[in-house]
């Protein structure tokens, strides 16, 4: 799953850069019409950049190389499994990457169904049986079929737009409280600083929405995998991930992309990119998302 840390960090960075650019260039955003247009352009700009750079960034982070020609039996089997599932789901084969890691994990990323990447850790391959690995692959395939990255891009773009728009509207109202015609520079500085602070606050609130979607998509990806390879195999894969969760030492930058993401029992679920593995297993047992 191509998800949150890189995605959110990139979006926040883009928003800040755009804000600085507007300030330095002295572009007037006081007009509601102009502000709305800029908010839409800049709001979706960060999301689109994140989406189209996701594959490249992921490969760099895991130091991975796309496997085009299998060198051994397991690579051949993995490519064959991906091909079979892709045919059933009627999508293009995602490119396969096996990356060296002590984490039991896998993730997928890419801008669309025609240009996706599926990465699997060596630890997962070495510690799961073939039925469990098939379930993990099916989970990632479900993310691709469901178009989760595109949907998340749209959600992030919309929330970014509101963040930019509302932060500047409220910043303008605040800076107008004590207008000093002789100190226009001071007023502009107040506007700029206030908009950045509000952008940060609204950005945190907006990310709660994005994280909610991220958690929901995990349930649906599990359900999609269960339909493809069987509930028992998907539960077995999640149970294996649960057994090894305490050993998880994944790079935070790709944590939200992975089937086995980081979460905390002592932290509000609002700020988690993944539901707990217990909840995911229980959802499969109850067939909550399988209808």
DRENDO-1510 file (C-alpha; in Angstrom, 1 decimal, always signed):
<recs>
REC; n; res; u; v; w
REC; 1; UNK; +0.0; +0.0; +0.0 .
REC; 2; UNK; +1.3; +3.2; -1.1 .
REC; 3; UNK; +0.7; +5.2; +1.9 .
REC; 4; UNK; +1.0; +7.8; +4.5 .
REC; 5; UNK; +4.4; +9.0; +5.8 .
REC; 6; UNK; +6.0; +9.8; +2.5 .
REC; 7; UNK; +2.7; +10.9; +1.1 .
REC; 8; UNK; +1.9; +13.3; +3.9 .
REC; 9; UNK; +5.5; +14.6; +4.3 .
REC; 10; UNK; +5.7; +15.3; +0.6 .
REC; 11; UNK; +2.3; +17.1; +0.7 .
REC; 12; UNK; +3.3; +19.2; +3.7 .
REC; 13; UNK; +6.6; +20.1; +2.1 .
REC; 14; UNK; +4.9; +21.1; -1.1 .
REC; 15; UNK; +2.4; +23.3; +0.7 .
REC; 16; UNK; +5.1; +25.0; +2.6 .
REC; 17; UNK; +7.2; +25.6; -0.5 .
REC; 18; UNK; +4.1; +27.0; -2.3 .
REC; 19; UNK; +3.4; +29.3; +0.7 .
REC; 20; UNK; +6.9; +30.6; +0.7 .
REC; 21; UNK; +6.8; +31.1; -3.1 .
REC; 22; UNK; +3.6; +33.2; -2.8 .
REC; 23; UNK; +5.1; +35.3; +0.0 .
REC; 24; UNK; +8.5; +35.9; -1.7 .
REC; 25; UNK; +6.9; +36.7; -5.1 .
REC; 26; UNK; +4.3; +39.0; -3.4 .
REC; 27; UNK; +1.4; +37.3; -5.2 .
REC; 28; UNK; -1.9; +38.7; -4.0 .
REC; 29; UNK; -4.2; +36.0; -2.7 .
REC; 30; UNK; -6.7; +38.2; -0.9 .
REC; 31; UNK; -9.3; +37.9; -3.6 .
REC; 32; UNK; -11.6; +34.9; -2.8 .
REC; 33; UNK; -11.7; +33.9; -6.4 .
REC; 34; UNK; -8.0; +33.9; -6.9 .
REC; 35; UNK; -7.4; +32.2; -3.6 .
REC; 36; UNK; -9.7; +29.4; -4.4 .
REC; 37; UNK; -8.0; +28.8; -7.8 .
REC; 38; UNK; -4.6; +28.8; -6.1 .
REC; 39; UNK; -5.8; +26.5; -3.4 .
REC; 40; UNK; -7.1; +24.0; -5.9 .
REC; 41; UNK; -3.9; +24.1; -8.0 .
REC; 42; UNK; -1.5; +23.9; -5.0 .
REC; 43; UNK; -3.7; +21.5; -3.0 .
REC; 44; UNK; -3.8; +18.9; -5.8 .
REC; 45; UNK; -0.3; +19.7; -6.9 .
REC; 46; UNK; +1.3; +18.1; -3.8 .
REC; 47; UNK; -0.9; +15.0; -4.0 .
REC; 48; UNK; -0.1; +14.5; -7.7 .
REC; 49; UNK; +3.6; +14.9; -7.2 .
REC; 50; UNK; +3.4; +12.4; -4.3 .
REC; 51; UNK; +1.5; +9.9; -6.5 .
REC; 52; UNK; +3.8; +10.0; -9.5 .
REC; 53; UNK; +7.0; +10.0; -7.5 .
REC; 54; UNK; +5.8; +7.2; -5.1 .
REC; 55; UNK; +7.3; +4.4; -7.2 .
REC; 56; UNK; +10.7; +6.1; -7.6 .
REC; 57; UNK; +10.9; +7.1; -3.9 .
REC; 58; UNK; +10.0; +3.6; -2.7 .
REC; 59; UNK; +12.7; +2.0; -4.9 .
REC; 60; UNK; +15.3; +4.3; -3.5 .
REC; 61; UNK; +14.2; +3.8; +0.1 .
REC; 62; UNK; +14.4; +0.0; -0.1 .
REC; 63; UNK; +17.4; +0.0; -2.5 .
REC; 64; UNK; +15.4; -2.4; -4.7 .
REC; 65; UNK; +15.7; -3.6; -8.2 .
REC; 66; UNK; +12.8; -4.7; -10.4 .
REC; 67; UNK; +13.0; -8.4; -11.2 .
REC; 68; UNK; +12.4; -8.8; -15.0 .
REC; 69; UNK; +13.9; -12.2; -15.5 .
REC; 70; UNK; +13.7; -14.8; -12.6 .
REC; 71; UNK; +17.0; -16.1; -11.3 .
REC; 72; UNK; +15.7; -18.9; -9.1 .
REC; 73; UNK; +12.7; -21.0; -8.3 .
REC; 74; UNK; +11.1; -18.6; -5.8 .
REC; 75; UNK; +11.4; -15.6; -8.1 .
REC; 76; UNK; +9.8; -17.7; -10.9 .
REC; 77; UNK; +7.0; -18.8; -8.6 .
REC; 78; UNK; +6.4; -15.2; -7.4 .
REC; 79; UNK; +6.2; -13.9; -10.9 .
REC; 80; UNK; +3.9; -16.8; -11.9 .
REC; 81; UNK; +1.6; -16.1; -8.9 .
REC; 82; UNK; +1.5; -12.4; -9.6 .
REC; 83; UNK; +0.6; -13.2; -13.3 .
REC; 84; UNK; -2.2; -15.6; -12.3 .
REC; 85; UNK; -3.8; -13.2; -9.8 .
REC; 86; UNK; -3.4; -10.3; -12.3 .
REC; 87; UNK; -5.2; -12.3; -14.9 .
REC; 88; UNK; -8.1; -13.2; -12.5 .
REC; 89; UNK; -8.4; -9.5; -11.5 .
REC; 90; UNK; -8.0; -8.3; -15.1 .
REC; 91; UNK; -5.1; -5.9; -14.4 .
REC; 92; UNK; -1.6; -5.5; -15.7 .
REC; 93; UNK; +1.1; -7.4; -13.9 .
REC; 94; UNK; +2.7; -5.2; -11.3 .
REC; 95; UNK; +6.5; -5.1; -11.4 .
REC; 96; UNK; +8.1; -7.3; -8.7 .
REC; 97; UNK; +10.8; -6.2; -6.3 .
REC; 98; UNK; +12.4; -8.4; -3.6 .
REC; 99; UNK; +14.2; -6.3; -1.1 .
REC; 100; UNK; +16.5; -7.3; +1.8 .
REC; 101; UNK; +14.9; -6.6; +5.1 .
REC; 102; UNK; +14.5; -8.2; +8.5 .
REC; 103; UNK; +10.9; -7.1; +8.5 .
REC; 104; UNK; +8.1; -9.5; +7.6 .
REC; 105; UNK; +6.4; -7.1; +5.1 .
REC; 106; UNK; +5.3; -6.3; +1.6 .
REC; 107; UNK; +3.8; -3.2; -0.1 .
REC; 108; UNK; +2.6; -2.0; -3.4 .
REC; 109; UNK; +2.8; +1.5; -5.0 .
REC; 110; UNK; +2.3; +3.2; -8.3 .
REC; 111; UNK; +0.3; +5.9; -10.0 .
REC; 112; UNK; -2.3; +3.5; -11.6 .
REC; 113; UNK; -3.1; -0.1; -12.4 .
REC; 114; UNK; -0.9; +0.0; -15.5 .
REC; 115; UNK; +2.2; +1.2; -13.6 .
REC; 116; UNK; +2.3; -0.5; -10.2 .
REC; 117; UNK; +5.0; -2.1; -8.2 .
REC; 118; UNK; +4.8; -4.9; -5.7 .
REC; 119; UNK; +7.7; -5.2; -3.2 .
REC; 120; UNK; +8.2; -8.2; -0.9 .
REC; 121; UNK; +10.8; -8.5; +1.8 .
REC; 122; UNK; +13.2; -11.5; +2.0 .
REC; 123; UNK; +12.1; -12.0; +5.6 .
REC; 124; UNK; +8.5; -12.6; +4.5 .
REC; 125; UNK; +9.5; -15.0; +1.8 .
REC; 126; UNK; +11.7; -17.0; +4.2 .
REC; 127; UNK; +9.1; -17.2; +7.0 .
REC; 128; UNK; +5.8; -17.7; +5.3 .
REC; 129; UNK; +4.5; -20.7; +3.4 .
REC; 130; UNK; +3.3; -20.4; -0.2 .
REC; 131; UNK; -0.4; -20.1; +0.8 .
REC; 132; UNK; +0.4; -17.2; +3.2 .
REC; 133; UNK; +2.6; -15.5; +0.6 .
REC; 134; UNK; -0.2; -15.8; -2.0 .
REC; 135; UNK; -2.6; -14.2; +0.5 .
REC; 136; UNK; -0.1; -11.3; +1.0 .
REC; 137; UNK; +0.2; -10.8; -2.7 .
REC; 138; UNK; -3.6; -10.9; -3.1 .
REC; 139; UNK; -3.9; -8.2; -0.4 .
REC; 140; UNK; -1.6; -6.0; -2.3 .
REC; 141; UNK; -3.3; -6.8; -5.6 .
REC; 142; UNK; -6.6; -5.7; -4.0 .
REC; 143; UNK; -5.1; -2.3; -3.3 .
REC; 144; UNK; -4.3; -2.0; -7.0 .
REC; 145; UNK; -7.7; -3.1; -8.1 .
REC; 146; UNK; -9.5; -0.8; -5.6 .
REC; 147; UNK; -7.4; +2.1; -6.9 .
REC; 148; UNK; -6.5; +3.1; -3.4 .
REC; 149; UNK; -3.6; +5.3; -4.3 .
REC; 150; UNK; -5.7; +7.4; -6.8 .
REC; 151; UNK; -8.5; +7.6; -4.3 .
REC; 152; UNK; -6.1; +8.7; -1.6 .
REC; 153; UNK; -4.7; +11.3; -3.9 .
REC; 154; UNK; -8.1; +12.7; -4.5 .
REC; 155; UNK; -8.9; +12.8; -0.8 .
REC; 156; UNK; -5.5; +14.4; +0.0 .
REC; 157; UNK; -6.0; +16.9; -2.8 .
REC; 158; UNK; -9.4; +18.0; -1.5 .
REC; 159; UNK; -8.2; +18.3; +2.1 .
REC; 160; UNK; -5.1; +20.2; +1.0 .
REC; 161; UNK; -7.4; +22.6; -0.9 .
REC; 162; UNK; -9.5; +23.3; +2.2 .
REC; 163; UNK; -6.3; +23.6; +4.3 .
REC; 164; UNK; -4.8; +26.2; +2.0 .
REC; 165; UNK; -8.1; +28.1; +1.5 .
REC; 166; UNK; -9.3; +28.2; +5.1 .
REC; 167; UNK; -5.9; +29.0; +6.6 .
REC; 168; UNK; -5.5; +32.1; +4.4 .
REC; 169; UNK; -9.1; +33.2; +4.9 .
REC; 170; UNK; -8.7; +33.1; +8.7 .
REC; 171; UNK; -5.2; +34.6; +8.5 .
REC; 172; UNK; -6.6; +37.5; +6.5 .
REC; 173; UNK; -9.4; +38.0; +9.1 .
REC; 174; UNK; -6.8; +37.9; +11.9 .
REC; 175; UNK; -4.4; +40.3; +10.2 .
REC; 176; UNK; -7.2; +42.8; +9.5 .
REC; 177; UNK; -8.1; +43.1; +13.2 .
REC; 178; UNK; -5.4; +45.6; +13.8 .
REC; 179; UNK; -4.5; +47.1; +10.4 .
REC; 180; UNK; -1.9; +49.7; +10.6 .
REC; 181; UNK; -1.7; +51.6; +7.2 .
REC; 182; UNK; +1.8; +52.8; +8.1 .
REC; 183; UNK; +3.1; +49.3; +8.7 .
REC; 184; UNK; +1.9; +47.2; +5.8 .
REC; 185; UNK; +5.0; +45.0; +5.9 .
REC; 186; UNK; +4.1; +44.1; +9.5 .
REC; 187; UNK; +0.6; +43.2; +8.5 .
REC; 188; UNK; +1.9; +41.0; +5.7 .
REC; 189; UNK; +4.2; +39.3; +8.1 .
REC; 190; UNK; +1.3; +38.6; +10.5 .
REC; 191; UNK; -0.7; +37.3; +7.7 .
REC; 192; UNK; +2.1; +35.0; +6.5 .
REC; 193; UNK; +3.0; +33.6; +9.9 .
REC; 194; UNK; -0.7; +33.1; +10.9 .
REC; 195; UNK; -1.4; +31.3; +7.7 .
REC; 196; UNK; +1.5; +28.9; +8.2 .
REC; 197; UNK; +0.4; +28.2; +11.8 .
REC; 198; UNK; -3.2; +27.6; +10.7 .
REC; 199; UNK; -2.0; +25.5; +7.7 .
REC; 200; UNK; -0.2; +23.2; +10.2 .
REC; 201; UNK; -3.2; +22.9; +12.5 .
REC; 202; UNK; -5.7; +22.4; +9.7 .
REC; 203; UNK; -3.3; +20.0; +8.0 .
REC; 204; UNK; -3.2; +17.8; +11.1 .
REC; 205; UNK; -7.0; +17.7; +11.2 .
REC; 206; UNK; -7.1; +17.0; +7.4 .
REC; 207; UNK; -4.7; +14.1; +7.8 .
REC; 208; UNK; -7.1; +12.4; +10.3 .
REC; 209; UNK; -9.4; +12.0; +7.3 .
REC; 210; UNK; -6.7; +10.6; +5.2 .
REC; 211; UNK; -5.6; +8.2; +7.9 .
REC; 212; UNK; -9.2; +7.1; +8.4 .
REC; 213; UNK; -9.3; +6.1; +4.7 .
REC; 214; UNK; -6.0; +4.4; +5.0 .
REC; 215; UNK; -7.3; +2.2; +7.8 .
REC; 216; UNK; -10.5; +1.4; +5.9 .
REC; 217; UNK; -8.7; +0.3; +2.8 .
REC; 218; UNK; -6.8; -2.3; +4.8 .
REC; 219; UNK; -10.0; -4.0; +5.8 .
REC; 220; UNK; -11.2; -4.0; +2.2 .
REC; 221; UNK; -7.8; -5.2; +0.9 .
REC; 222; UNK; -7.9; -8.1; +3.4 .
REC; 223; UNK; -11.5; -8.9; +2.2 .
REC; 224; UNK; -10.4; -8.8; -1.4 .
REC; 225; UNK; -7.5; -11.2; -0.7 .
REC; 226; UNK; -9.8; -13.5; +1.2 .
REC; 227; UNK; -12.1; -13.7; -1.9 .
REC; 228; UNK; -9.2; -14.5; -4.1 .
REC; 229; UNK; -7.3; -17.0; -2.0 .
REC; 230; UNK; -9.6; -17.9; +0.8 .
REC; 231; UNK; -10.4; -16.5; +4.3 .
REC; 232; UNK; -8.3; -19.1; +6.0 .
REC; 233; UNK; -5.1; -18.2; +4.1 .
REC; 234; UNK; -5.6; -14.5; +4.7 .
REC; 235; UNK; -6.2; -15.1; +8.4 .
REC; 236; UNK; -3.1; -17.3; +8.5 .
REC; 237; UNK; -1.0; -14.6; +6.8 .
REC; 238; UNK; -2.2; -11.9; +9.2 .
REC; 239; UNK; -1.6; -14.2; +12.2 .
REC; 240; UNK; +2.0; -14.8; +11.0 .
REC; 241; UNK; +2.4; -11.0; +10.8 .
REC; 242; UNK; +1.0; -10.6; +14.3 .
REC; 243; UNK; +3.5; -13.2; +15.7 .
REC; 244; UNK; +6.4; -11.2; +14.3 .
REC; 245; UNK; +5.0; -7.7; +14.9 .
REC; 246; UNK; +7.3; -7.0; +17.9 .
REC; 247; UNK; +10.3; -7.6; +15.6 .
REC; 248; UNK; +9.0; -5.0; +13.1 .
REC; 249; UNK; +11.7; -2.4; +12.4 .
REC; 250; UNK; +10.4; -0.9; +9.2 .
REC; 251; UNK; +11.5; +2.5; +7.9 .
REC; 252; UNK; +8.8; +5.0; +8.9 .
REC; 253; UNK; +8.9; +6.4; +5.4 .
REC; 254; UNK; +7.2; +3.3; +4.0 .
REC; 255; UNK; +5.4; +2.1; +7.1 .
REC; 256; UNK; +2.0; +3.2; +5.9 .
REC; 257; UNK; +2.5; +1.5; +2.5 .
REC; 258; UNK; +3.0; -1.9; +4.0 .
REC; 259; UNK; +0.6; -4.8; +4.8 .
REC; 260; UNK; +2.2; -4.8; +8.3 .
REC; 261; UNK; +2.2; -1.2; +9.4 .
REC; 262; UNK; +3.1; +0.4; +12.6 .
REC; 263; UNK; +0.5; +1.2; +15.2 .
REC; 264; UNK; +0.3; +1.8; +18.9 .
REC; 265; UNK; -2.1; +0.4; +21.5 .
REC; 266; UNK; -1.4; +3.5; +23.6 .
REC; 267; UNK; -2.1; +6.0; +20.8 .
REC; 268; UNK; -5.4; +7.3; +19.5 .
REC; 269; UNK; -6.6; +5.3; +16.5 .
REC; 270; UNK; -7.3; +8.6; +14.7 .
REC; 271; UNK; -3.5; +8.9; +14.0 .
REC; 272; UNK; -2.9; +5.3; +12.9 .
REC; 273; UNK; -2.5; +4.4; +9.2 .
REC; 274; UNK; -3.3; +0.8; +10.0 .
REC; 275; UNK; -5.9; -0.9; +12.2 .
REC; 276; UNK; -4.5; -3.4; +14.6 .
REC; 277; UNK; -4.0; -6.9; +13.3 .
REC; 278; UNK; -6.4; -8.2; +15.9 .
REC; 279; UNK; -9.2; -6.0; +14.4 .
REC; 280; UNK; -8.3; -7.1; +10.8 .
REC; 281; UNK; -8.4; -10.8; +11.7 .
REC; 282; UNK; -11.7; -10.3; +13.6 .
REC; 283; UNK; -13.2; -8.5; +10.6 .
REC; 284; UNK; -12.3; -11.5; +8.4 .
REC; 285; UNK; -13.8; -14.0; +11.0 .
REC; 286; UNK; -17.0; -11.9; +11.1 .
REC; 287; UNK; -16.9; -11.4; +7.3 .
REC; 288; UNK; -17.6; -7.7; +8.0 .
REC; 289; UNK; -16.2; -6.5; +4.7 .
REC; 290; UNK; -16.8; -9.5; +2.5 .
REC; 291; UNK; -20.4; -8.7; +1.5 .
</recs>
